[in-house]
Amino acid sequence: SLLMTVALYPVTAFALPASMTMNIDGKEGLVTPDVCYFCTIAGLWGGCLIGFITEYFTSHSYTPVRDVAKSTETGAATNIIYGLALGYKSAILPVIILSLTIFLALKTAGMYGVALAALGMLSTLSTCLAIDVYG
């Protein structure tokens, strides 16, 4: 994500026009390459944070998974209840991060900004997928 943050600015400055007219909140607004860069970086770092939160709630190295394993000692019902509660708890922060990213991108560049934020989130997909599949 650090390398993408640095490498993406020259790309947006070179590949995009100096300004574009977009429909933002029902009004015409100017969108510059800096705004497009901001939307993409917001998606990039939002996706990175979501990945770290997912790692925390699903890795045996951290306490949530160990607590679920410990809850099996008292019975199946405790394990089911604790697992469901942990699942609901683990979704709160990613939903907030995703919502904030969409809100910021929508307010700054309209739906084009949301698309750029989604591309930012997907830009690290290949690396994460390779790590998950091949260890």
N, C-alpha and C positions, 0 to 999 in steps of 0.2 A: 504494500500500500504506500509505503514511503517513496519507492521508486516511481510508482504510477503518479503520485502527487507531483513529483518534480517533472517527470517526462510529459505530463499531460498539458501543462501550460503552454509550451511552445507549439504543441499540436493544435490546440484550440486557437491560438493567436494566428497561426499560419492558415489553417483549413477553413476557418469561418470568416464571413464578411465582417466589416467594421461594426455594423449594426443591422438588426433585423426587426421587422415590425411583427409583433405577435399579439394575439388576443389574450389579455390577462385580466381576469375578473370582468369580462364583458366590455373592456375598453382596449383600445389600441395602445400598445406599449413597446418601447424600444428594448431590445435585448442585445447586449454586447457579448463578445467572446469571454469577458471576465465573468459575466453572470452564468454563462454556459459552463465555464470551468468550475464555478462555485457549486452548481447543481450536480455536476458529475462527481466532484470531490465529496459532497455531502452524501451521495449514494455510496461512494467507495468506502468512506470511513464508517457510515452507518452499517453497511454490510459486514465490515470488519468487526465492529462492536458486537453485532448479532452473532457472528461466528465465535467470538470469545465467550459470550454468555452461553451459547449452546455447548461449548466445550466444558464450561464449568458445571452445567447441570447434567451432562451425560458421561463425563470421564470418571473412572474409578479413582483417579488421583485426588478428587475433591470430595468434600463431605456430603453433598446431597445424595450421590449414588451409594456411598457407604451407609448413610442413614436409611435408605430404602432396604439395603441388604440386612441391616440390623433389625428393621421392622418385621422381617420374616420370622424372627425368633419367637414372636408372640402369636403368630398364626397368620392364616391366609387373609382374613378380613382386614387385619391391621395393615398388611402389605398392600392390599388393593386401595384402601382409603388413603394411606400415606402416598402411594404412587400417584393416585389421581390428584391429590392436593399439590404434590410437587410438580406435576405436569401443568396444572393451572398456574402455579406460581412462576414456573419457568417461562411462560408465554407473556407475562406482563411487560417486562423490559423490552423484548424484541418488538412487541406491538407498539409501544410508546416510541421507540426509535424509528420504526417504519413510518408511523404517523407523522412524526416531526419532520422527517426527511421529505415526505410527500407534501406536507404543508409548506415548508420552505421553498421547495422547488416550484410548487404551483403558484405561490405568491410572487416569485421572482421572474419566472419565465413561462408561466402557464403550463399547458400540457406538454409542451416541448421540454420544459424543465423536468417534469416528472419522467419523461422518457429518458432524458440524460441521466437522471438519478438512478433509474433502473439499470441503465448500461453501466453506471459506476458500480452498482452492487454486483452485477454479473461479470465484471472485469476480472475478478479474482476467482471465478468459479472453476476454471481449469486447474488452477493450483490446488484449491481445496479438494476438488474431486480426485485428483491424482494422489494426494496425501491420504484420503479416506480409502481409496481402492487398493493402493499398493503399500500403504503403511509408511 
